[in-house]
Amino acid sequence: MAAESTARNVADRVDALAAALRNAGIPPERSANLLAAAATAAMNAVMLDALLEESAARPSAAVPAAEPEPIRIAA
C-alpha cells in the first residue's frame, strides 16, 4: 500500500515539475534530461517502498547469536 501511495505522490510531483518547466518557457529539449532523472528517481522511490513493504510483511528469521570466543591471555 505504501508503494502505491508513493507512486501516486511522485507521479504528481514529476507532472508538476513538467508543468513548471513548461510554464517557465524551458524548451522540451532542455528539460528532457531533468524530467528523465526525476522519473528515474521516482521509480527508485517506488521500488524502495515496495521492497520495504515486502520485507516488513515477511516474518524475519531468527538469526542465532554467535557464541563468543574465549580470549587467550598469554601467561
PLY file of the C-alpha trace (Angstrom):
ply
format ascii 1.0
element vertex 75
property float x
property float y
property float z
element edge 74
property int vertex1
property int vertex2
end_header
0.00 0.00 0.00
2.82 2.43 0.78
4.35 1.79 -2.63
1.07 2.71 -4.34
0.84 5.92 -2.33
4.45 6.75 -3.12
3.83 6.06 -6.81
0.90 8.47 -6.91
2.80 11.10 -4.94
5.94 11.04 -7.06
3.96 10.89 -10.31
2.13 14.04 -9.22
5.43 15.71 -8.42
7.03 14.78 -11.74
3.92 16.08 -13.53
4.14 19.32 -11.51
7.82 19.65 -12.43
6.99 19.19 -16.11
4.24 21.82 -15.88
6.55 24.25 -14.07
9.23 23.81 -16.71
6.68 24.38 -19.49
5.25 27.45 -17.74
8.75 28.85 -17.30
9.27 28.57 -21.04
12.03 25.98 -20.83
12.32 24.22 -24.18
11.48 20.49 -24.09
14.96 19.63 -25.37
16.49 21.25 -22.27
14.02 19.84 -19.75
14.06 16.28 -21.08
17.16 15.21 -19.11
15.83 16.72 -15.89
12.46 15.01 -16.32
14.16 11.71 -17.14
16.23 11.97 -13.95
13.12 12.82 -11.94
11.27 9.83 -13.41
14.19 7.53 -12.58
14.30 8.84 -9.01
10.54 8.34 -8.75
10.81 4.74 -9.90
13.61 4.12 -7.40
11.49 5.55 -4.59
8.57 3.30 -5.51
10.85 0.26 -5.73
12.36 1.06 -2.33
8.91 1.37 -0.75
7.84 -1.92 -2.33
10.94 -3.69 -1.03
10.49 -2.26 2.46
6.82 -3.21 2.43
7.68 -6.75 1.35
10.38 -7.02 3.99
8.03 -5.82 6.74
5.33 -8.31 5.69
7.70 -11.27 5.76
8.39 -12.78 9.19
12.03 -12.29 10.00
14.06 -15.43 10.51
15.71 -15.51 13.87
19.45 -15.35 13.46
21.19 -17.42 16.10
23.51 -15.41 18.28
27.16 -16.13 17.72
28.96 -17.81 20.57
31.63 -15.51 21.93
35.08 -16.96 21.54
37.26 -17.06 24.62
40.13 -14.61 24.71
43.50 -16.22 25.23
45.78 -14.38 27.56
49.46 -15.15 27.41
50.82 -16.35 30.72
0 1
1 2
2 3
3 4
4 5
5 6
6 7
7 8
8 9
9 10
10 11
11 12
12 13
13 14
14 15
15 16
16 17
17 18
18 19
19 20
20 21
21 22
22 23
23 24
24 25
25 26
26 27
27 28
28 29
29 30
30 31
31 32
32 33
33 34
34 35
35 36
36 37
37 38
38 39
39 40
40 41
41 42
42 43
43 44
44 45
45 46
46 47
47 48
48 49
49 50
50 51
51 52
52 53
53 54
54 55
55 56
56 57
57 58
58 59
59 60
60 61
61 62
62 63
63 64
64 65
65 66
66 67
67 68
68 69
69 70
70 71
71 72
72 73
73 74
